[in-house]
Amino acid sequence: SYLKLVVSMDRSISGIGVNKDLNSYARLVQISINYSFYDRKGELLSGSLNGNSTFNYTTNNYANLISLEDASNKLVKSLSSDLSNLILAESLERKFHP
């Protein structure tokens, strides 16, 4: 099969502010993906998707790493599901040739 999906991902982390307990901070993880879907004759569709997730940031470094990893994993799973649904539901202008 000559079907090919090319995906690039960019992740950024920024601070939102201090939580109500005044001992932890809120952080925002933003992931942007660009995608292109190709077949034997060339590009069928392309575009981009964005997603956001938040997590708490405390003085515990291990907890911060786990929280960041968990938020990122959930966000990537959500974006990958959105991308697969988008590709399946897309009305292509031409027939694709696997």
N, C-alpha and C positions, 0 to 999 in steps of 0.2 A: 504494500500500500504506500502511496506517495502523500498521504495526509500528514501534515506537520503543523503543530501548534508551538509557536515561539512566544514565551512569556518572560518579561523582565519585571523585577520587583524592586521597589525602593521603600525603605522603612525610616521613619523619623520619630523621635521621642521629644516631647516638650512638656514643661511644667504647666499645670493649670492653676494651682494655688494650694493654700493650707487647708486641711480638713478641719472639721468642727472641733475635734479633740486637741488641736494645736500641736500634736506630736507627730503627725504624718502629713505627707503631701500627696496630692493627686497628680498623676502623670498621664499624658495622652500619647498613645501609639497610633501613628498614621501609616498606613501601607497603601501605596499606589502601584498598580500593575498596568503594564502596557502589553497588549497581546496582538498577534497576527496569526491567522489561520490560512494555511496554504494547501493547495492540491497540486496535481501534476501540471496544470496550466498556469498556476500563479496564485496570487493572493485572493482569497475569497472574502475575508472580512478582517477588520482590525479595529482597535479602540482601546479604551482605558477604563479601569474601575478603581475606586477609592474606598477605603474603609477606615473607621476609627474605633478605638477601644481604650478604656481607662483602667488604671490600676493604682494601688496605694504604694507609696514610696516611704519607707521608714529608715531607722538607723540600722536595721538588721540587713546586712548585705546579702546573705543567703536568701532571705525572704524576698528581697527586691529582685534577685535574679529569677527566682521561681515565678514571681508575679509577672515579670516582663515576658518570660518564656510562655507562660500560660495565656496571657493576653494576646501575644503574637500568634501562637498556634491556633487559637480560636478564630482570630481574624483571618488567617490564611485559609483555614477550612471554610469559613463563610464566603470569602472571595472566590475560592476555587469552585464552590457549589454555584455561586452566582454566575461565574464564567461558563461553566458547563451548561447551565440552564439557558444562558444567553445564546450560546452557539447552537444548541438544539432548537431553540425557538426562532432563530434568525431566519428571515425570508431572504434567501440568496438570490441575486440577480441572474445567475446562470447555474446550470447543473454542475455539480462537482464531479471530478473524474479521479476516483481512487486508483 
